């Protein structure tokens, strides 16, 4: 059970990041504060990338074990996904 949670930890961070981005954007648009959305997106992306990077870096030195290798790989993929979403959120208009 613990191994499954360890492997999924990067994906959980990514899912939380994705949910927070949509929440920030929805609240900013509902409150007519579109200028706040890019700051919230940038902050959420920075925190999410830092957490997923920490997960990957913690698991990587023990990559000879499958659980640690796959944990690092999933967390690294989550970092790429969060950067992709963060950039998209920053360059597009939030409230159209």
CNS distance restraints for C-alpha pairs under 8 A (distance, minus, plus):
assign (resid   1 and name CA) (resid   5 and name CA) 6.48 0.50 0.50
assign (resid   2 and name CA) (resid   6 and name CA) 6.11 0.50 0.50
assign (resid   3 and name CA) (resid   7 and name CA) 6.11 0.50 0.50
assign (resid   3 and name CA) (resid  67 and name CA) 6.60 0.50 0.50
assign (resid   4 and name CA) (resid   8 and name CA) 6.14 0.50 0.50
assign (resid   5 and name CA) (resid   9 and name CA) 5.91 0.50 0.50
assign (resid   6 and name CA) (resid  67 and name CA) 7.86 0.50 0.50
assign (resid   6 and name CA) (resid  71 and name CA) 6.38 0.50 0.50
assign (resid   7 and name CA) (resid  67 and name CA) 6.64 0.50 0.50
assign (resid   7 and name CA) (resid  68 and name CA) 7.60 0.50 0.50
assign (resid   7 and name CA) (resid  70 and name CA) 6.36 0.50 0.50
assign (resid   7 and name CA) (resid  71 and name CA) 4.36 0.50 0.50
assign (resid   7 and name CA) (resid  74 and name CA) 7.05 0.50 0.50
assign (resid   8 and name CA) (resid  12 and name CA) 6.14 0.50 0.50
assign (resid   8 and name CA) (resid  71 and name CA) 7.16 0.50 0.50
assign (resid   8 and name CA) (resid  74 and name CA) 7.39 0.50 0.50
assign (resid   9 and name CA) (resid  13 and name CA) 6.29 0.50 0.50
assign (resid   9 and name CA) (resid  55 and name CA) 7.69 0.50 0.50
assign (resid   9 and name CA) (resid  71 and name CA) 7.55 0.50 0.50
assign (resid   9 and name CA) (resid  75 and name CA) 7.28 0.50 0.50
assign (resid  10 and name CA) (resid  14 and name CA) 6.28 0.50 0.50
assign (resid  10 and name CA) (resid  52 and name CA) 5.55 0.50 0.50
assign (resid  10 and name CA) (resid  55 and name CA) 6.99 0.50 0.50
assign (resid  10 and name CA) (resid  56 and name CA) 7.94 0.50 0.50
assign (resid  10 and name CA) (resid  71 and name CA) 7.25 0.50 0.50
assign (resid  10 and name CA) (resid  74 and name CA) 5.72 0.50 0.50
assign (resid  10 and name CA) (resid  75 and name CA) 4.07 0.50 0.50
assign (resid  10 and name CA) (resid  76 and name CA) 7.67 0.50 0.50
assign (resid  10 and name CA) (resid  78 and name CA) 5.81 0.50 0.50
assign (resid  11 and name CA) (resid  15 and name CA) 6.10 0.50 0.50
assign (resid  11 and name CA) (resid  74 and name CA) 6.71 0.50 0.50
assign (resid  11 and name CA) (resid  75 and name CA) 6.77 0.50 0.50
assign (resid  11 and name CA) (resid  78 and name CA) 6.07 0.50 0.50
assign (resid  12 and name CA) (resid  16 and name CA) 6.15 0.50 0.50
assign (resid  13 and name CA) (resid  17 and name CA) 6.13 0.50 0.50
assign (resid  13 and name CA) (resid  48 and name CA) 6.37 0.50 0.50
assign (resid  13 and name CA) (resid  51 and name CA) 7.42 0.50 0.50
assign (resid  13 and name CA) (resid  52 and name CA) 6.56 0.50 0.50
assign (resid  13 and name CA) (resid  78 and name CA) 7.61 0.50 0.50
assign (resid  14 and name CA) (resid  18 and name CA) 6.14 0.50 0.50
assign (resid  14 and name CA) (resid  48 and name CA) 7.03 0.50 0.50
assign (resid  14 and name CA) (resid  52 and name CA) 7.92 0.50 0.50
assign (resid  14 and name CA) (resid  78 and name CA) 5.53 0.50 0.50
assign (resid  14 and name CA) (resid  79 and name CA) 7.64 0.50 0.50
assign (resid  14 and name CA) (resid  81 and name CA) 7.36 0.50 0.50
assign (resid  14 and name CA) (resid  82 and name CA) 6.36 0.50 0.50
assign (resid  15 and name CA) (resid  19 and name CA) 6.18 0.50 0.50
assign (resid  16 and name CA) (resid  20 and name CA) 6.09 0.50 0.50
assign (resid  17 and name CA) (resid  21 and name CA) 6.15 0.50 0.50
assign (resid  17 and name CA) (resid  44 and name CA) 6.50 0.50 0.50
assign (resid  17 and name CA) (resid  45 and name CA) 6.93 0.50 0.50
assign (resid  17 and name CA) (resid  48 and name CA) 6.08 0.50 0.50
assign (resid  17 and name CA) (resid  82 and name CA) 7.14 0.50 0.50
assign (resid  18 and name CA) (resid  22 and name CA) 6.48 0.50 0.50
assign (resid  18 and name CA) (resid  82 and name CA) 7.68 0.50 0.50
assign (resid  18 and name CA) (resid  85 and name CA) 7.75 0.50 0.50
assign (resid  19 and name CA) (resid  23 and name CA) 6.14 0.50 0.50
assign (resid  20 and name CA) (resid  24 and name CA) 5.98 0.50 0.50
assign (resid  20 and name CA) (resid  44 and name CA) 7.16 0.50 0.50
assign (resid  21 and name CA) (resid  25 and name CA) 6.16 0.50 0.50
assign (resid  21 and name CA) (resid  40 and name CA) 7.74 0.50 0.50
assign (resid  21 and name CA) (resid  41 and name CA) 5.87 0.50 0.50
assign (resid  21 and name CA) (resid  44 and name CA) 7.15 0.50 0.50
assign (resid  21 and name CA) (resid  89 and name CA) 7.96 0.50 0.50
assign (resid  22 and name CA) (resid  26 and name CA) 6.00 0.50 0.50
assign (resid  23 and name CA) (resid  27 and name CA) 6.06 0.50 0.50
assign (resid  24 and name CA) (resid  28 and name CA) 6.00 0.50 0.50
assign (resid  24 and name CA) (resid  37 and name CA) 6.14 0.50 0.50
assign (resid  24 and name CA) (resid  40 and name CA) 6.46 0.50 0.50
assign (resid  24 and name CA) (resid  41 and name CA) 7.19 0.50 0.50
assign (resid  25 and name CA) (resid  29 and name CA) 6.09 0.50 0.50
assign (resid  25 and name CA) (resid  34 and name CA) 7.78 0.50 0.50
assign (resid  25 and name CA) (resid  37 and name CA) 5.56 0.50 0.50
assign (resid  25 and name CA) (resid  94 and name CA) 6.34 0.50 0.50
assign (resid  25 and name CA) (resid  95 and name CA) 7.77 0.50 0.50
assign (resid  26 and name CA) (resid  30 and name CA) 6.02 0.50 0.50
assign (resid  27 and name CA) (resid  31 and name CA) 6.07 0.50 0.50
assign (resid  28 and name CA) (resid  32 and name CA) 6.06 0.50 0.50
assign (resid  28 and name CA) (resid  33 and name CA) 4.82 0.50 0.50
assign (resid  28 and name CA) (resid  34 and name CA) 5.28 0.50 0.50
assign (resid  28 and name CA) (resid  35 and name CA) 7.81 0.50 0.50
assign (resid  28 and name CA) (resid  36 and name CA) 6.40 0.50 0.50
assign (resid  28 and name CA) (resid  37 and name CA) 5.81 0.50 0.50
assign (resid  29 and name CA) (resid  33 and name CA) 6.02 0.50 0.50
assign (resid  29 and name CA) (resid  34 and name CA) 5.63 0.50 0.50
assign (resid  29 and name CA) (resid  94 and name CA) 7.23 0.50 0.50
assign (resid  29 and name CA) (resid  95 and name CA) 5.51 0.50 0.50
assign (resid  33 and name CA) (resid  37 and name CA) 7.45 0.50 0.50
assign (resid  34 and name CA) (resid  38 and name CA) 7.96 0.50 0.50
assign (resid  34 and name CA) (resid  94 and name CA) 6.38 0.50 0.50
assign (resid  34 and name CA) (resid  95 and name CA) 6.34 0.50 0.50
assign (resid  35 and name CA) (resid  39 and name CA) 7.75 0.50 0.50
assign (resid  36 and name CA) (resid  40 and name CA) 6.39 0.50 0.50
assign (resid  37 and name CA) (resid  41 and name CA) 6.02 0.50 0.50
assign (resid  37 and name CA) (resid  94 and name CA) 6.96 0.50 0.50
assign (resid  38 and name CA) (resid  42 and name CA) 6.02 0.50 0.50
assign (resid  38 and name CA) (resid  89 and name CA) 7.10 0.50 0.50
assign (resid  38 and name CA) (resid  90 and name CA) 5.47 0.50 0.50
assign (resid  39 and name CA) (resid  43 and name CA) 6.15 0.50 0.50
assign (resid  40 and name CA) (resid  44 and name CA) 6.02 0.50 0.50
assign (resid  41 and name CA) (resid  45 and name CA) 5.98 0.50 0.50
assign (resid  41 and name CA) (resid  86 and name CA) 6.29 0.50 0.50
assign (resid  41 and name CA) (resid  89 and name CA) 6.73 0.50 0.50
assign (resid  41 and name CA) (resid  90 and name CA) 7.04 0.50 0.50
assign (resid  42 and name CA) (resid  46 and name CA) 6.10 0.50 0.50
assign (resid  42 and name CA) (resid  86 and name CA) 6.61 0.50 0.50
assign (resid  42 and name CA) (resid  90 and name CA) 7.45 0.50 0.50
assign (resid  43 and name CA) (resid  47 and name CA) 6.22 0.50 0.50
assign (resid  44 and name CA) (resid  48 and name CA) 6.00 0.50 0.50
assign (resid  45 and name CA) (resid  49 and name CA) 5.94 0.50 0.50
assign (resid  45 and name CA) (resid  82 and name CA) 6.30 0.50 0.50
assign (resid  45 and name CA) (resid  83 and name CA) 6.81 0.50 0.50
assign (resid  45 and name CA) (resid  86 and name CA) 5.73 0.50 0.50
assign (resid  46 and name CA) (resid  50 and name CA) 6.09 0.50 0.50
assign (resid  47 and name CA) (resid  51 and name CA) 6.21 0.50 0.50
assign (resid  48 and name CA) (resid  52 and name CA) 6.13 0.50 0.50
assign (resid  48 and name CA) (resid  79 and name CA) 7.73 0.50 0.50
assign (resid  48 and name CA) (resid  82 and name CA) 7.17 0.50 0.50
assign (resid  49 and name CA) (resid  53 and name CA) 5.83 0.50 0.50
assign (resid  49 and name CA) (resid  79 and name CA) 5.34 0.50 0.50
assign (resid  49 and name CA) (resid  82 and name CA) 6.65 0.50 0.50
assign (resid  49 and name CA) (resid  83 and name CA) 7.39 0.50 0.50
assign (resid  50 and name CA) (resid  54 and name CA) 6.12 0.50 0.50
assign (resid  51 and name CA) (resid  55 and name CA) 6.35 0.50 0.50
assign (resid  52 and name CA) (resid  56 and name CA) 6.23 0.50 0.50
assign (resid  52 and name CA) (resid  75 and name CA) 5.33 0.50 0.50
assign (resid  52 and name CA) (resid  76 and name CA) 7.11 0.50 0.50
assign (resid  52 and name CA) (resid  78 and name CA) 6.80 0.50 0.50
assign (resid  52 and name CA) (resid  79 and name CA) 6.09 0.50 0.50
assign (resid  53 and name CA) (resid  57 and name CA) 5.98 0.50 0.50
assign (resid  53 and name CA) (resid  75 and name CA) 6.77 0.50 0.50
assign (resid  53 and name CA) (resid  76 and name CA) 6.85 0.50 0.50
assign (resid  53 and name CA) (resid  79 and name CA) 6.76 0.50 0.50
assign (resid  54 and name CA) (resid  58 and name CA) 5.95 0.50 0.50
assign (resid  55 and name CA) (resid  59 and name CA) 6.29 0.50 0.50
assign (resid  55 and name CA) (resid  71 and name CA) 7.70 0.50 0.50
assign (resid  55 and name CA) (resid  72 and name CA) 6.83 0.50 0.50
assign (resid  55 and name CA) (resid  75 and name CA) 6.42 0.50 0.50
assign (resid  56 and name CA) (resid  60 and name CA) 5.92 0.50 0.50
assign (resid  56 and name CA) (resid  71 and name CA) 6.72 0.50 0.50
assign (resid  56 and name CA) (resid  72 and name CA) 4.08 0.50 0.50
assign (resid  56 and name CA) (resid  73 and name CA) 7.10 0.50 0.50
assign (resid  56 and name CA) (resid  74 and name CA) 7.96 0.50 0.50
assign (resid  56 and name CA) (resid  75 and name CA) 5.27 0.50 0.50
assign (resid  56 and name CA) (resid  76 and name CA) 6.13 0.50 0.50
assign (resid  57 and name CA) (resid  61 and name CA) 7.30 0.50 0.50
assign (resid  57 and name CA) (resid  72 and name CA) 6.99 0.50 0.50
assign (resid  58 and name CA) (resid  72 and name CA) 7.88 0.50 0.50
assign (resid  59 and name CA) (resid  63 and name CA) 6.69 0.50 0.50
assign (resid  59 and name CA) (resid  68 and name CA) 4.98 0.50 0.50
assign (resid  59 and name CA) (resid  69 and name CA) 6.79 0.50 0.50
assign (resid  59 and name CA) (resid  71 and name CA) 6.43 0.50 0.50
assign (resid  59 and name CA) (resid  72 and name CA) 5.41 0.50 0.50
assign (resid  60 and name CA) (resid  68 and name CA) 6.55 0.50 0.50
assign (resid  60 and name CA) (resid  69 and name CA) 6.31 0.50 0.50
assign (resid  60 and name CA) (resid  72 and name CA) 5.57 0.50 0.50
assign (resid  62 and name CA) (resid  68 and name CA) 5.97 0.50 0.50
assign (resid  62 and name CA) (resid  69 and name CA) 7.18 0.50 0.50
assign (resid  63 and name CA) (resid  67 and name CA) 7.90 0.50 0.50
assign (resid  63 and name CA) (resid  68 and name CA) 5.26 0.50 0.50
assign (resid  63 and name CA) (resid  69 and name CA) 4.28 0.50 0.50
assign (resid  63 and name CA) (resid  72 and name CA) 7.83 0.50 0.50
assign (resid  64 and name CA) (resid  68 and name CA) 7.52 0.50 0.50
assign (resid  64 and name CA) (resid  69 and name CA) 6.78 0.50 0.50
assign (resid  65 and name CA) (resid  69 and name CA) 6.22 0.50 0.50
assign (resid  66 and name CA) (resid  70 and name CA) 6.06 0.50 0.50
assign (resid  67 and name CA) (resid  71 and name CA) 6.04 0.50 0.50
assign (resid  68 and name CA) (resid  72 and name CA) 6.16 0.50 0.50
assign (resid  69 and name CA) (resid  73 and name CA) 6.23 0.50 0.50
assign (resid  70 and name CA) (resid  74 and name CA) 6.02 0.50 0.50
assign (resid  71 and name CA) (resid  75 and name CA) 6.14 0.50 0.50
assign (resid  72 and name CA) (resid  76 and name CA) 6.05 0.50 0.50
assign (resid  73 and name CA) (resid  77 and name CA) 6.21 0.50 0.50
assign (resid  74 and name CA) (resid  78 and name CA) 6.16 0.50 0.50
assign (resid  75 and name CA) (resid  79 and name CA) 6.28 0.50 0.50
assign (resid  76 and name CA) (resid  80 and name CA) 6.52 0.50 0.50
assign (resid  77 and name CA) (resid  81 and name CA) 6.23 0.50 0.50
assign (resid  78 and name CA) (resid  82 and name CA) 6.05 0.50 0.50
assign (resid  79 and name CA) (resid  83 and name CA) 6.18 0.50 0.50
assign (resid  80 and name CA) (resid  84 and name CA) 6.14 0.50 0.50
assign (resid  81 and name CA) (resid  85 and name CA) 6.18 0.50 0.50
assign (resid  82 and name CA) (resid  86 and name CA) 5.90 0.50 0.50
assign (resid  83 and name CA) (resid  87 and name CA) 6.08 0.50 0.50
assign (resid  84 and name CA) (resid  88 and name CA) 6.25 0.50 0.50
assign (resid  85 and name CA) (resid  89 and name CA) 6.07 0.50 0.50
assign (resid  86 and name CA) (resid  90 and name CA) 6.19 0.50 0.50
assign (resid  87 and name CA) (resid  91 and name CA) 6.18 0.50 0.50
assign (resid  88 and name CA) (resid  92 and name CA) 6.09 0.50 0.50
assign (resid  89 and name CA) (resid  93 and name CA) 7.74 0.50 0.50
assign (resid  89 and name CA) (resid  94 and name CA) 7.30 0.50 0.50
